[in-house]
Amino acid sequence: MKQVTLKQIAETLNLSVSTVSKALKDYPDVSKKTKRLVKETVELLNYKPNAFAVNLRTKESKTIGLIIPEVVHHFFSSVIKGIIAKAEKKGYLVIILQSNESYELEKKQLDLLSSKRVDGILISLANGTADFKHLNDLILHELPLVMFDKIAKIVNCSKVIINDRKAAYTATKYLIDSGCKRIAHFRGPLLPQNSIDRFLGYKNALIEHGISYDPSLVYILKDMSYDEGVHFAGQLLKDHNDVDGIFINTDLVAIGAITEFNRIGVKVPEDISIVGFSNWFMSSVISPTLTTIDQPGYEMGKEAFKLLYKEIKRRKENLPIKFKTVELETKLIKRASTRN
């Protein structure tokens, strides 16, 4: 069936189009009887407002774009839930795109969202993003943009972050306090800012506690996957059989490492203590359970949308824009993969 128009409803009821429109919007100058009649007819004929026409009139699409590196990751799934929870309350549809850690795909997706006239964009950068022109172009064209988690410090927009350096320092210090003296680090790729900051937090904790930094104990991972955790756990033992602690950039890799150590008979934490990062579900069910940094994904999603929504509204009202960085707290979750 063809979509029913406002004009057809007006002709059916022998009313003007403006009267029908006012009745649907509950204007006070339309009688209750007319409003009831219009609403009953709209329901009967299954009338749906023309979203395109509404967008043209209000200059709003009521949609926002969300670009994340990967959908299946526990942390990002939590972020998505937080964003959608807030967006739905404000009547916004969220278009979710996955960059697969690709800079080129990220650029195409930003162009796509911009061409679809979304009201704003939320983004966590791909690991391969080293040039930020595509982001600065959006800001130049006054399209609201908020970055979260994996950000670019030199891009002038609002951001939601954690203090990755402080969190990594806390994780490494806990290993030191538990008696570890040879601590390795499984870090992420070189480009993402959070990977850099976690490495620096690890390094600073060692130096400030009188432990020499040894670059050969730092392993650079590409995919941050379970399989890499398995592989590098075995590689670490071949390279350094005296290591007694590891700070690992994400829980998925840490679970891979624990699985490999369990397989070859290395006891965790008696032989090697492990601290992960993000506190996803599997951290509490792997054996031994994983000590980790709790990263508040759901709260990050809510805060990111709140910043974006404020900017959308201020731009619509031609008010000055003040970019803001919100820093959320993290905490260490102590479990069985570390000695007391």
C-alpha positions in Angstrom: 0.0 0.0 0.0 1.1 3.5 -0.7 1.9 5.7 2.2 -1.0 7.9 3.4 -0.4 11.6 3.2 -1.6 14.4 5.4 -3.5 15.8 2.5 -5.5 12.6 2.1 -6.4 12.6 5.7 -7.6 16.2 5.4 -9.7 15.3 2.4 -11.2 12.3 4.1 -12.3 14.4 7.1 -13.2 17.5 5.0 -10.7 19.5 6.9 -7.8 21.7 5.9 -4.2 20.3 5.9 -3.2 22.9 8.5 -6.0 21.9 10.8 -5.0 18.2 10.6 -1.4 19.2 11.3 -2.3 21.3 14.3 -4.5 18.6 15.7 -1.6 16.1 15.6 0.6 18.6 17.3 -2.1 19.3 20.0 -2.5 23.0 19.2 -4.9 24.7 21.7 -6.9 26.4 18.9 -8.2 23.0 17.6 -11.2 21.5 19.4 -10.9 18.3 21.4 -13.5 16.6 19.2 -11.5 17.5 16.0 -8.2 16.3 17.6 -9.8 13.0 18.6 -11.3 12.5 15.1 -8.0 13.2 13.5 -6.0 10.9 15.8 -8.5 8.1 15.3 -8.3 8.5 11.5 -4.5 8.6 11.6 -4.4 5.4 13.6 -7.0 3.7 11.3 -5.1 4.6 8.1 -1.6 3.9 9.7 -0.3 7.4 8.8 3.4 8.0 9.2 4.9 11.5 9.1 7.2 12.1 6.1 10.6 12.0 7.9 12.3 13.8 5.0 9.9 16.6 5.0 10.1 17.0 8.8 13.9 17.0 8.5 13.8 19.8 5.9 11.5 21.9 8.1 13.3 21.4 11.4 16.8 21.1 9.9 17.3 18.0 12.0 17.5 14.4 11.0 17.2 13.1 14.5 19.9 10.6 13.7 23.5 10.4 14.9 26.4 8.4 13.6 28.6 6.1 15.7 31.9 4.7 14.4 33.7 2.1 16.5 36.7 -0.1 15.7 34.8 -3.3 16.4 31.3 -4.2 17.5 32.0 -7.6 19.2 34.4 -6.3 21.8 32.9 -6.3 25.3 34.0 -2.7 26.0 32.5 -1.3 22.8 29.3 -3.2 23.2 29.0 -1.6 26.6 29.6 1.9 25.1 26.9 1.2 22.4 24.4 0.3 25.2 25.2 3.6 27.0 24.8 5.7 23.9 21.5 4.1 22.8 20.1 4.4 26.3 20.6 8.2 26.2 19.8 8.6 22.5 16.4 6.9 22.7 15.3 9.2 25.5 16.0 12.2 23.2 14.3 10.6 20.2 17.5 9.9 18.2 18.3 7.0 16.0 21.9 5.7 16.2 23.6 4.5 13.0 26.4 2.2 14.0 29.4 1.6 11.7 32.5 -0.6 12.3 35.9 0.6 11.0 37.7 -2.7 11.5 40.7 -0.7 12.7 41.1 0.7 9.2 41.9 4.4 8.6 40.6 4.2 5.0 37.3 2.7 6.0 37.0 5.2 8.8 37.3 8.1 6.3 34.7 6.5 4.0 32.3 6.1 6.9 32.7 9.7 8.0 31.9 10.8 4.5 28.9 8.5 4.3 27.5 9.8 7.6 28.1 13.4 6.6 26.3 12.9 3.2 23.3 11.3 5.1 23.0 14.6 7.0 23.3 13.1 10.5 23.0 15.7 13.3 26.4 14.6 14.8 29.0 11.9 15.0 30.6 9.9 17.8 33.9 8.1 17.1 36.6 6.0 18.6 39.5 6.0 16.2 40.9 3.0 14.3 44.4 1.8 15.3 45.5 2.8 11.8 44.5 6.4 12.0 47.6 8.7 11.9 46.3 11.6 9.9 43.4 13.6 11.2 42.4 15.8 8.2 39.1 13.9 7.8 38.2 14.8 11.4 39.2 18.4 11.1 37.2 18.8 7.9 34.1 17.8 9.8 34.8 20.4 12.5 35.5 23.0 9.9 32.0 22.3 8.4 30.5 22.6 11.9 29.2 19.1 12.1 29.2 18.2 15.9 31.9 15.6 16.7 32.7 13.8 19.9 35.6 11.4 20.3 35.8 8.7 23.0 38.3 6.1 24.2 40.8 6.1 21.3 41.2 9.9 20.6 43.5 12.3 18.9 44.6 15.0 21.4 45.4 17.5 18.6 41.8 17.4 17.2 39.8 20.3 18.7 36.5 18.7 19.8 34.8 17.3 22.9 36.1 14.0 24.2 35.3 11.3 26.8 38.3 9.5 28.1 39.9 7.7 31.0 43.3 8.4 32.4 45.0 5.5 30.7 48.5 6.4 32.0 47.3 6.6 35.6 45.3 3.3 35.2 48.4 1.5 33.7 50.5 2.9 36.5 48.1 1.5 39.1 48.1 -1.9 37.4 51.9 -2.1 37.2 52.4 -0.8 40.8 50.0 -3.5 42.1 52.3 -6.1 40.4 55.3 -4.5 42.0 53.6 -4.3 45.5 52.8 -8.0 45.2 56.5 -8.8 44.9 57.0 -8.9 41.1 60.5 -7.7 39.9 60.6 -8.6 36.2 57.4 -7.3 34.7 56.6 -7.6 31.0 54.1 -5.6 29.0 51.9 -6.8 26.1 51.0 -3.4 24.5 48.8 -2.4 21.7 49.9 -1.0 18.3 52.1 2.1 18.3 49.5 4.6 17.0 46.4 4.7 19.3 46.8 7.3 22.1 45.5 5.0 24.8 48.1 2.3 23.8 50.8 4.9 24.1 49.5 6.2 27.5 49.2 2.7 28.9 52.8 1.9 27.9 54.0 5.2 29.5 52.1 4.4 32.7 53.8 0.9 32.9 57.2 2.4 32.2 56.8 5.2 34.8 55.7 2.8 37.5 58.8 0.7 37.0 61.2 3.6 37.0 59.6 5.3 40.1 59.9 2.0 42.0 63.5 1.4 41.3 63.1 -1.2 38.6 65.1 -0.7 35.4 63.0 -0.4 32.2 63.9 -3.2 29.8 62.5 -2.6 26.2 62.9 -6.3 25.4 60.1 -7.0 27.9 57.6 -5.0 25.9 55.8 -6.9 23.2 53.9 -4.9 20.5 50.7 -6.7 19.5 48.8 -6.0 16.2 45.3 -7.3 16.6 44.9 -7.4 20.4 43.3 -10.9 20.0 43.0 -14.0 22.1 45.3 -15.8 19.7 48.0 -13.2 20.1 47.7 -13.7 23.9 48.4 -17.4 23.4 51.3 -16.7 21.0 53.1 -14.1 23.0 52.7 -16.0 26.3 54.7 -18.8 24.7 57.2 -16.3 23.1 57.7 -14.5 26.4 58.8 -17.8 28.2 61.3 -18.5 25.4 62.8 -15.0 25.6 62.7 -14.4 29.3 62.2 -17.4 31.7 62.7 -15.1 34.7 59.6 -12.9 34.2 57.2 -13.0 37.2 54.5 -10.5 36.1 52.8 -9.1 33.0 50.6 -6.0 32.5 48.5 -6.7 29.4 46.7 -4.0 27.4 43.3 -5.7 27.2 41.5 -8.6 28.9 41.0 -10.7 25.7 44.8 -10.9 25.2 45.3 -11.7 29.0 42.8 -14.5 28.8 44.7 -16.0 25.9 47.9 -15.8 27.9 46.4 -17.4 30.9 45.0 -20.2 28.8 48.4 -20.9 27.3 50.1 -20.8 30.7 47.5 -23.3 32.0 48.2 -25.6 29.1 52.0 -25.7 29.5 51.9 -25.9 33.3 53.0 -22.4 34.3 51.1 -21.5 37.4 49.3 -18.2 37.6 49.9 -16.3 39.9 52.5 -18.5 41.7 54.9 -18.4 38.7 53.6 -15.3 36.8 51.1 -12.7 38.0 48.9 -11.1 35.3 46.9 -7.9 35.3 44.5 -7.1 32.3 42.5 -4.1 31.2 38.8 -3.4 30.7 37.0 -5.9 33.0 34.9 -7.8 30.5 32.7 -10.7 31.4 35.2 -13.5 30.7 37.6 -12.0 33.2 35.6 -13.2 36.1 35.0 -16.8 34.8 38.5 -17.7 33.4 40.6 -19.8 35.8 42.2 -18.2 37.6 40.0 -15.2 37.5 41.7 -12.1 36.1 42.8 -9.0 38.1 42.1 -6.1 35.8 41.4 -2.4 35.4 37.6 -1.7 35.2 36.9 0.6 32.3 33.5 2.2 32.5 32.2 1.6 28.9 28.5 2.2 29.6 29.2 5.5 31.4 31.5 6.5 28.6 28.7 6.0 26.1 26.2 8.0 28.1 28.7 10.9 28.6 29.7 10.9 24.9 26.0 11.2 23.8 25.3 13.9 26.4 28.2 16.0 25.0 27.1 15.5 21.5 23.5 16.4 22.3 24.5 19.6 24.0 26.6 20.6 21.0 23.8 19.8 18.5 21.3 22.0 20.5 23.8 24.9 20.9 24.6 24.9 17.2 20.9 24.9 16.3 20.3 27.9 18.6 23.4 29.6 17.2 25.0 29.7 20.7 28.8 29.6 21.2 30.4 26.1 21.4 32.7 25.2 24.2 34.5 21.9 23.7 34.9 19.8 26.9 36.9 16.8 27.9 35.2 14.4 30.4 37.6 12.1 32.3 36.0 9.1 33.9 37.4 7.2 36.8 38.8 3.6 36.6 39.5 1.2 39.4 41.6 -2.0 39.9 39.5 -5.2 40.3 41.6 -7.6 42.4 41.2 -11.3 41.5 43.1 -14.5 41.6 45.6 -13.9 38.8 47.8 -11.8 41.1 49.5 -12.6 44.4 48.2 -10.6 47.4 
